[in-house]
């Protein structure tokens, strides 16, 4: 019975992982930008110039929980037209990343399309 339960759980995890991998490789949004937290000066005029400076270079500034982030367009060097060329051996940070928890990408993450499985 334990073996059957283990095989059932293992199969469900594997199927979920395959679906997530497929969706992840289709999306790739997290592989195309970098977030850098910055501290803006309190002076509004200086803030304006800093925002203009980055905006002129295609860098967005966004806030989350009182922290300002630079959203820097940057394509990961491992990203190819076919997807990630090191996906199965990707860095731990990429492996652990869950776009559903990303404050800037969570609404776009394709993992949201996976129906949640109810626990019995």
PEFEN-V349019 format. One record per run of one state. SS is the DSSP state (h for helix, s for strand, l for the rest). FROM is the first residue (numbers start at 1). TO is the last residue. If there is no record, write none. Layout:
# PEFEN-V349019
SS:FROM:TO
SS:FROM:TO
This chain:
# PEFEN-V349019
l:1:1
h:2:27
l:28:28
h:29:31
l:32:32
s:33:38
l:39:43
h:44:55
l:56:59
s:60:64
l:65:66
s:67:73
l:74:78
s:79:80
l:81:82
s:83:84
l:85:86
h:87:89
l:90:91
h:92:96
l:97:98
h:99:101
l:102:109
h:110:113
l:114:120
